[in-house]
Amino acid sequence: MNEINKLNSLNSISNTQNSNKANEAGIGDEFAKLLKSSISDLDAAQKEGEAAMTDIATGEVKDLHQAAIAIGKAETSMKFMLEVRNKAINAYKEITRIQI
């Protein structure tokens, strides 16, 4: 009877570990989705900015103010993404310096 209780406790520990792994995978999936969404938004802003610059260069621009806003949005988005990348690289370097 005592051995059955030990097996039940091992089974509950195993279930707890599996649920922790599932939670970590869920967080990782959400981070991946957020990263993909951010990159897609950046790509869309860059394409809109490039289209605005092309319109200005060819003289086909209808509203110069909207074109300037699109170009500024693309520039700001790129600067933001570069800062996020730099922070991620710095965090990675800090983690690699930790002595175990």
Secondary structure as UniProt FT lines:
FT   HELIX           2..58
FT   HELIX           64..97
//
